[in-house]
Structure formats: structure tokens, C-alpha cells
């Protein structure tokens, strides 16, 4: 009896381990700037951008985010004049020390604040108001993903963020800081674009004549899923090359569309292609993943 229970436990344990999504390890490094005043106010904006990236990566629960080194210990003021290749080399070296697969960093191109208007802002005394200058901030920056193993740039884009329209500030610095904070949506889009979301297929909800008609995937509002979003269903296995390196082998087995975002963690999808293969593989205990289709 104990032996049978042990076997059942082992099977369940192995299935759970298999079903766990493998997380990529990413090191987040402070952004830099070639601006002469980087070591004063620009430094705060640069560090703020890297913190927004950290928050986006951690909150997605899709990555192992390793502690980044303090760039002040390895990056000196004169190094900024040596070019991006030099700085990227430092990032790769530090990323390897951290055991990261990828490193994310970037560069501030420009940051500015313009006086928007004069608004009447009520103060604490009833019926009393004062004229306050309000500023509108914006920041332009590049963000890039570096493959630590090869040193190659996996992706690089130039993004722009502006301060919130309803955010009233009376200093240019606060306006730019708000633009930095407000960059979270653009940064999250960048991350999701270049680190493809993988949602585990949790179960077949509806079947007919041996084909899956509706399935449930592990991903909801927390991953930004929306009704009508299309996904490809894929089987992902690890194969070893002749040189010993392990790589992913991906096979597309079907296509689905979200018909209901059920909650934070789950969505229901209608199967459009490959219902028979999806049903067959799930019955055999194969872990399948739903990945957003590329536009």
C-alpha cells in the first residue's frame, strides 16, 4: 500500500515539475546617459527607469530577477565617453557574474519639462486659491536586451514617456520624474514583445467527438490578456545538440482565441485549429503552452 502511494506521489510530483514554467534569469542594470549632468539629476531619472523595469519584470512573475550590481562600483564618469560598446561590455561581464541569461539596460536620450499652464490650485483654507505654475515632462530613452552568453543585442527600441495629463507639478524635475514613472506601460509592452508570454494550458473545458472545443489557460488580467486575443498552442521540448548545448524545440499544434478572461489567473479559449491534437496530447500528460500570435 505504501509502495503504491509512493508511486502515485512520484508521478504527481514529476507532472507538477514538468508543468512549471521555466523562468528566464534576467539582470537589470541602471540606465545611463551621455548628458554632462548624468551624475546629478540625470542619474536619478536613469535609476528610476531601471526601477520601473524591475517592477515590471517582478510583477509579471515570469522571470527570475537577480540582484544587479551597483554600477557606481564599476562605471566611472569618464567611462561614459567611451561609447555604448564599452558600457555594454561591462553589463555583459557583470551579468555573467550574476548568472543572468539576459541583461536589460538603456540610455537616456533626452529629458525635458515645459511650462504647461497656470492653474488655480485650491489650498487647505476654504475659498482661498493661488496661481501655481504647472509643468509637463517628457523623457526619451533606449532600452535594450543583451544576451549575456553571446554579448549580442537581442532587442533594442527607442521609447518615449510623458507625464500624466492630470498630474500637476510645480517643478520641472518633478514633471520629468512623473514621466519616468509613467513609462511602465511602454516598458511592459517592450518586455512582452521580446520575451514571449507562455501560458500553460490548464485543461480541456469542452470537448466533442475527441476534439477540444474550449480550453482553459493559466493567464488572465495579471498577464494583460484580453477577450478576442489569439494564441498559438505549442509543445516545447528541450533537445541536446551535438556540441552538448541544450535548446528548445517548438511545435505548433493548434490555434485558439480568448472568449472570456475569467479572473486574474485564468482565461477560457475557443479552439479554432488542432482540437484533436490538443486533446490527444493533454490526455497523454504533455504540457502545452499558449503563446500570443505575432502581429
C-alpha positions in Angstrom: 0.0 0.0 0.0 2.8 2.4 1.0 4.7 1.5 -2.2 1.6 2.3 -4.4 1.1 5.6 -2.6 4.8 6.4 -3.1 4.4 5.7 -6.9 1.3 7.9 -7.2 3.1 10.7 -5.3 6.1 10.4 -7.5 4.0 10.6 -10.7 2.2 13.7 -9.4 5.4 15.3 -8.3 7.0 14.7 -11.8 3.9 16.1 -13.5 4.0 19.2 -11.4 7.7 19.8 -12.0 7.1 19.3 -15.7 4.2 21.7 -15.7 6.1 24.5 -14.0 7.1 27.2 -16.5 10.8 27.6 -16.8 11.7 31.2 -15.9 14.5 33.1 -17.6 17.0 34.8 -15.4 17.4 38.5 -16.1 19.8 41.0 -14.6 18.5 44.6 -14.6 21.2 47.3 -14.8 20.9 51.1 -14.2 20.2 53.2 -17.3 23.0 55.6 -18.3 23.1 58.9 -20.2 25.7 60.8 -22.2 24.5 64.0 -20.8 27.1 66.1 -18.9 24.9 66.2 -15.8 24.2 62.5 -15.6 26.0 62.3 -12.2 23.5 64.8 -10.8 19.8 64.9 -11.7 20.0 62.7 -14.8 21.3 59.9 -12.5 18.0 59.9 -10.6 16.0 59.6 -13.8 18.2 56.8 -15.0 17.9 54.9 -11.8 14.2 55.5 -11.9 13.8 53.9 -15.3 15.7 50.8 -14.2 13.4 50.5 -11.1 10.4 50.6 -13.4 11.9 47.7 -15.4 12.5 45.8 -12.2 8.9 46.3 -11.1 7.5 45.2 -14.4 9.7 42.0 -14.5 8.9 41.0 -10.9 5.2 41.7 -11.1 4.8 39.6 -14.3 6.0 36.6 -12.2 7.6 35.3 -15.4 11.3 35.9 -14.6 13.9 35.3 -12.1 15.3 38.8 -11.5 18.8 38.7 -10.0 20.2 41.5 -7.8 22.0 43.9 -10.1 25.4 45.2 -9.2 25.8 48.8 -8.2 27.1 50.4 -11.4 28.8 53.1 -9.4 31.4 50.4 -8.4 32.3 49.6 -12.0 31.2 52.6 -14.1 33.2 55.8 -13.7 32.3 59.2 -15.0 35.0 59.0 -17.7 33.6 55.7 -19.0 30.5 57.4 -20.4 32.7 59.0 -23.1 34.0 55.5 -24.2 30.8 54.7 -26.1 28.0 52.2 -25.9 30.1 49.2 -26.8 32.3 49.7 -23.8 29.3 50.1 -21.4 27.6 47.0 -22.9 30.8 45.0 -22.3 30.6 46.0 -18.6 27.0 45.0 -18.5 27.8 41.5 -20.0 30.7 41.0 -17.6 28.5 41.9 -14.6 25.6 39.8 -15.9 27.8 36.7 -16.1 28.9 37.2 -12.5 25.2 37.3 -11.5 24.4 34.2 -13.5 21.9 36.0 -15.7 20.9 34.8 -19.2 19.9 38.3 -20.3 20.7 41.8 -19.2 18.5 44.8 -19.6 19.8 48.3 -19.7 19.3 51.5 -21.6 20.4 55.1 -22.2 18.5 58.4 -21.7 18.5 60.4 -24.9 16.7 63.5 -23.6 14.6 64.7 -20.8 12.7 68.0 -20.7 9.9 69.9 -19.0 7.8 72.7 -20.4 5.6 75.1 -18.6 2.1 73.9 -19.4 -0.2 76.5 -18.0 -1.1 78.5 -14.9 -3.8 76.6 -12.9 -5.7 77.6 -9.9 -4.9 75.1 -7.2 -7.0 75.2 -4.0 -5.1 75.3 -0.8 -6.2 74.0 2.6 -8.1 77.1 3.5 -11.7 77.1 2.2 -12.3 79.6 -0.5 -8.7 80.5 -0.9 -6.7 79.7 -4.1 -3.3 80.6 -5.6 -1.8 80.6 -9.0 0.7 77.8 -9.5 2.9 77.1 -12.5 2.4 73.6 -13.8 5.0 71.6 -15.9 4.6 68.9 -18.5 7.5 66.4 -18.6 8.8 64.0 -21.2 11.7 61.6 -21.5 13.2 59.7 -24.5 15.3 56.7 -23.9 16.6 53.5 -25.5 16.0 50.1 -23.8 17.9 47.0 -24.9 18.1 43.3 -24.0 21.6 41.8 -24.2 22.2 38.0 -24.5 24.8 37.6 -21.7 26.3 34.4 -23.2 27.0 35.8 -26.7 27.1 39.5 -25.9 24.7 40.2 -28.8 21.8 42.6 -28.5 18.6 40.6 -28.6 16.4 43.7 -28.9 16.6 47.4 -28.8 14.0 50.1 -29.1 13.6 53.9 -28.5 10.7 54.8 -26.3 9.1 58.0 -25.1 7.1 58.6 -22.0 5.3 61.8 -20.9 3.9 62.9 -17.5 0.3 62.1 -16.7 -2.1 64.7 -18.1 -3.8 65.2 -14.7 -0.6 65.3 -12.7 0.1 68.9 -11.6 3.6 69.7 -10.5 5.4 73.0 -9.9 9.0 72.0 -10.7 10.5 70.7 -13.9 12.3 67.9 -12.0 9.0 66.5 -10.6 7.4 66.6 -14.1 10.3 64.5 -15.6 10.2 62.1 -12.6 6.5 61.6 -13.3 7.2 60.9 -16.9 9.7 58.2 -15.7 7.1 56.6 -13.5 4.6 56.8 -16.3 6.8 54.8 -18.6 5.6 51.5 -17.1 3.1 50.7 -19.9 5.6 51.2 -22.7 8.3 49.2 -20.9 5.8 46.3 -20.2 4.9 46.3 -23.9 8.6 46.0 -24.8 9.1 43.2 -22.4 6.1 41.2 -23.6 7.1 41.8 -27.2 10.6 40.4 -26.8 10.0 37.9 -24.0 7.1 35.9 -25.4 4.4 35.1 -22.9 3.9 31.4 -22.2 0.6 30.4 -20.6 0.2 26.7 -19.6 -2.9 25.0 -21.0 -4.6 24.0 -17.7 -7.4 21.8 -19.0 -9.9 21.0 -21.7 -13.2 22.6 -20.7 -15.4 21.4 -23.6 -14.8 18.5 -26.0 -16.8 16.9 -28.8 -16.0 13.7 -30.7 -12.5 13.5 -29.3 -11.6 17.1 -30.1 -11.0 20.0 -27.7 -13.5 22.8 -28.4 -12.7 25.0 -25.4 -9.6 25.1 -23.2 -8.6 27.0 -20.0 -5.1 28.6 -20.0 -3.2 29.9 -17.0 -3.2 33.6 -17.6 -5.8 36.3 -17.0 -5.8 40.0 -16.2 -2.5 39.7 -14.4 -0.8 39.0 -17.7 -2.8 41.6 -19.6 -4.9 39.0 -21.6 -7.9 40.4 -23.4 -11.1 38.9 -24.9 -10.5 38.2 -28.6 -6.8 37.8 -28.3 -5.4 35.0 -30.5 -2.8 32.4 -29.3 -0.9 29.5 -30.8 -0.8 26.3 -28.8 2.7 24.9 -28.7 4.6 21.9 -27.4 8.0 22.9 -26.2 10.7 20.3 -25.5 14.4 20.5 -24.7 16.8 18.8 -27.1 20.6 18.5 -26.9 22.7 19.5 -29.9 25.8 17.6 -30.9 28.0 20.1 -29.1 26.2 19.5 -25.9 24.2 22.7 -25.9 20.5 22.4 -24.9 18.0 24.3 -27.0 14.2 24.5 -27.2 12.3 22.7 -30.0 8.9 24.2 -30.6 6.0 22.5 -32.4 2.7 24.3 -33.1 -0.3 22.1 -32.5 -3.3 24.5 -32.6 -4.8 27.9 -32.5 -7.2 29.4 -30.0 -8.9 32.7 -29.2 -9.9 34.0 -25.8 -13.6 34.2 -25.3 -13.6 35.0 -21.6 -10.9 36.4 -19.2 -12.2 34.6 -16.2 -10.2 36.3 -13.5 -6.6 37.3 -12.6 -5.2 33.8 -13.3 -7.3 32.0 -15.9 -8.9 32.6 -19.3 -11.2 30.4 -21.4 -10.4 30.0 -25.1 -12.2 28.7 -28.1 -10.2 26.2 -30.2 -10.1 27.1 -33.9 -7.4 24.7 -35.1 -5.8 21.4 -33.9 -8.6 20.4 -31.5 -7.8 16.7 -31.9 -4.1 17.1 -31.3 -4.6 19.4 -28.3 -7.0 16.8 -26.7 -4.7 13.9 -27.5 -1.6 15.5 -26.1 -3.3 16.7 -22.9 -4.7 13.2 -22.4 -1.1 11.9 -22.6 0.1 14.3 -20.0 2.0 16.6 -22.4 2.4 20.1 -21.2 1.2 22.6 -23.8 1.7 26.4 -23.9 -0.5 29.2 -25.3 1.7 31.9 -26.8 0.3 35.2 -28.3 0.3 35.3 -32.1 2.8 37.8 -33.6 1.0 40.7 -35.2 
